[in-house]
Amino acid sequence: MAIAQASTSSVVGKSVKRIDVQEKVTGAAQYTDDIAFGNALHHCRVKRSPHPHALIKKINYDKALLIPGVKLVVTGEDFPEYVGLYLQDRNIFARDRVRFVGEGVAAVVASTEEIAEKALDAIDVEYELLQPVLDPEFGASKEAPIIHPDLEKYEHPNFIFPVNGTNMANHFKIRKGDTEAAWPQCAAIVEHTFRIPQVQHVPIEPHVAIAKAEENGQVTLWASTQSPFAQRALLAKSLHIPESDFRVIAPLIGGGFGCKAGVTMEAIPVAAALKLKGVPIKLLLTREEEFYTNFVRQGLVIKLKVGCDKDGNLLAMENTMYWDGGAYTEYGVNVTRAGGYSSTGPYDIPNMRTDSICVYTNHPVGGAYRGFGMAELHTGVGQIMDMLADKIGMDRTEFHLRNCVRGGDVLATGMVIHEVGLPECIDKVARALKLGEKEAPSAPNKLRGKGIALAWKAPAMPPNAGSSALVKMNADGTVNVSVGGQELGQGTFTAMAQIAAESLGVPYEAVKVLGPIDTRYSPYEWQTVASRLTWSMGNAVRNAALDAKKKILDIVAEAWNEKPEDLDIKDGYVISYKTEESIEIKDFVVYGLPKADDQGWLGGPIVGAGSFMPTYVTGLDAETGQGERAVVHYTTGAQGLDIEIDKDTGRITVLYAASAFDVGKAINPDMVRQQMEGGFVQGLSSAMFEECQLVGGEMRNPSFVDYRIATAIDVPEKIDTFIVETAQDDGPFGARGIGEHPLVPVIAALANAIYDATGVRITNPPFSAEKIYMALLEAGVVN
Amino acid sequence: MSYHRITLKVNGSLEVVDISGNMTLLQMLREKLALTGTKNGCASGECGACTVLMNGDAVNSCMVLAAECDGAEIITVEGLAKNGEMDVVQKTLVDLGAVQCGFCTPGVLISARALLNRNPHPTEFEIRDALSGNLCRCTGYNRIVEAVKVAAEIEGQEGA
């Protein structure tokens, strides 16, 4: 037997190429809309409310049914049950009232999309208009009309606190220390209110779903989704289908950013399919629908008061947040909760009072968006910290370093935080930007400035969100790893292959992690959200690989009459440290090994199984927000920009940007950098351009022409990224997530740079050229 | 509704296709020829995901009627590789980590190919300008720009 060469290099920490890239550059990658269903395919279009708030008096669709090719019309009458992830406040179609412009009131199924679209005009809906709620602060007041009279009846988990008889779907509180006693001790206090508008996710792939129900009770949903298992659970419950009969198939997705989490439009074709069995029914949203009918990032009004002593030590903060939850807050209530428990931002503040309130309005439905409340929160916190540093007269970087969270700090919730590399992140960004050095603008009509902001975020999820994985050995020595987490472009399949290869002891090239995710065959995963996969699913994959490894070594140990502890797997060979024997694993991981006397066999096909679920997250007190461990962990970081502003136009040019994040351990450093770059640019786009222009509840800019996102000419030519690694104690190889975080501090960092350049603080994004120019005009900087 | 039979060349193959008068080139490619590599992102000529080469020019295939393509030569992402060898822009996008979700990638590749065909030595600004009609929400663009730059260098060396 040949002695295998022991592996000297580790694949964890290496920037291997992404596993799905070949298919993506050749056009072979299959997304949901690419699946062919043949002639049986039927198409679905949705009749939508033109009103933000109205009672439905009557729906008449008799004329629609007479149109040739129309097969079915369904309405809210057909589906009385609620559906929702955290607060079950939503029906598949509006029933007795509509609560936002674009809400579905009926759906038509027809043989072609054109016929279905045409039939929508033949549906008459009679409405009685109600006063809409278009502002979250007003919505929380006693004067506001009640949008959900049945709020007290809605099911919700015990960590969501609706206030019955109001529009407040969740009120999260923190009461730590004594802010009232702290204010007189402050040498400087700053108060300010910040307003952040709704923005849209804008994946380039629109939402699409195809559903088919069989006479035998089986239901299949093909969807562009981040959450095949959550969709199965929520829809199966709402529609009274056993989960075992509900199959969700989730191919690669063309961008999610949170809008394809939970259940959104997928419920509609599923509902239609239950009434028209045997044929696949497809709903593909138009780009216009993508803009005005989907989850938005909630708008936020954040009122901050923060104070420090004469040496710049933070003493107290009061943070009141009114989240514009929109018409349904089934998912958004947890954004409010996340905003609440993280409401200090990454700062150590001994006295804290937080009220984070999710308010029903007649605006588009708020949901998950990359960062899950953190970009909005940090837009306020990241600016007011600079304002306070200036007021107390301290160097801003020194102020951030003095007050940022460090390992062992007791957070606002009472949780003691693990070691974090935030000071190192601040230092790296400050050096890269040459913060504190004033540099000359490139022309006399330009102003130049630099700004930084810090960020933190914890995975926002139920305390017991779990992952699982299977490691299946093949007879040629290759390995298939099955997971239930979705490849959104973040590279999770690649990272999982690296973790599996490293844990099992096989070459990276031998491991394949591929989609589609299929709830019938893939192991359970809660959802692909919260930057949780590298950590949570990574742990499950590692556990599955270690399980397979143990099974492999046990067989060999028995065959060789050795102890498993003396054996290991390196580069696909089992080796004995004791005898220096070796055997290639492909020789036996499926067909087993003959016993030493050749009479009979050992082993059999090897499948490793692994799970992971955090078991240590505790509840938080409803009145004080205090508890032992609010979250699993925080990823922290810092970001900065060097910008110029054209005094004649107000236009910003970003000259340079730097990001540093503490990812625990970079499983694939280049893909970590890709997240930092892409997340920064998405954040920059929201900071400079993006806003859902809601007038009377109606979105006025639902197209790429009117809702501009950053293009190749808008981004800085140079973006530096720094990876800091302070190991996560329960992360695979020490890793924690990075997917969302690079977007979190951008708005605040840009606002701080604008102030540094102009001396004018423009607090509310987007920082359009027009807005900046008008502010400079008003401040007398230009005339 | 009018119906037409058109003849065109797609990725080097001669095709005869029966189409309705309102069918777009994008629909024809995806639904009649099973070339689903070309993506539908907005169906209104704004996102660039459906970009293909039509007689050598990059066009939004959602804004071109199939009926206009009689006699045309179309290249889609599936036609970029030659004899199993990827186009240099495909290779550089892979090598430089310029692909994430991949949905904009086919359109980006076609726009890049069109640029290098008409301008083998583009400046950085010319690259950014040529790609400004291709929206990408994942990558932040810089790696794509760098990949096109490197592709131009490689092709320049090969041509020399």
Interface residues (C-beta under 8 A of the other chain):
Chain A: S15 K17 R18 D20 V21 Q22 E23 K24 V25 T26 G27 A28 A29 Q30 Y31 D33 D34 A36 H201 V202 P203 I204 E205 P206 L252 I253 G254 G255 G256 F257 T286 R287 L488 G489 Q490 G491 D670 M671 R673 Q674 E677 G678 G679 F680 V681 Q682 S703 F704 V705 I709 A710 T711 A712 I713 V715 E717 I719
Chain B: R30 A34 L35 T36 G37 T38 K39 N40 G41 C42 A43 S44 E46 C47 A49 T76 V77 E78 L80 A81 M86 Q90 L93 V94 D95 G97 V99 Q100 C101 G102 F103 C104 T105 P106 L109 E124 F125 I127 R128 D129 L131 S132 G133 N134 L135 C136 R137 C138 T139 G140 Y141 N142 R143 I144 V145
